Amino acid sequence: MKVVFQDAATSVADALSQIRQLGRLTGHVARADSLASFMNTYIKADIASVPKHPNKKITVYYEIGTNPYYSLTSKTFVGSLMKSLGLVNIADADSTTADAGYPELSSEYIVSANPKLIFLADSVKASSLAKRPGFSKVSAVANHNVIELNADIASRWGPRLGVLMYQLASEVKKVLHESKLWK
């Protein structure tokens, strides 16, 4: 039995390359190329659909684990997707080389960073964040900009990567249009 090992993708190009590689290995070259091209087109369109916003700093917290609170930085694959949308990741400032792009953040740090947008990739319900000490005052919680992502889609870089990118881009556009955040 042949086994194929693919490292975790570090970019959209890596993810698309892996899809093409699997197509070659399984005899589905045309279908894999078509899928990768389709995904690339739509991911680029999602990125382009977010207006440039140099005067609107959208800080983001992306939660991948609770108790303790684990996040990811802009140096990770998903972090790079958020960065391509113009988001400022609060985890970047608290990261060290020891955490390999996945820092553990304290609740005090998250509250003091006051992100405007929170993505939950760990099956936590948005309604539970307001119950955490201090979180009810966090901009994203107070303004209902806490987004529950499908944990399966948010952690696997296969054909559904476009679904994740679409959801990220859609939420960024909503935040940009919320006038109460920019007064």
Helices and strands as residue ranges (DSSP letters): H 12-26, H 29-49, E 58-63, E 69-70, H 77-84, E 87-89, G 90-94, G 97-99, E 104-105, H 107-113, E 117-120, H 126-129, G 135-137, H 139-142, E 146-148, H 151-154, H 161-176, G 179-182
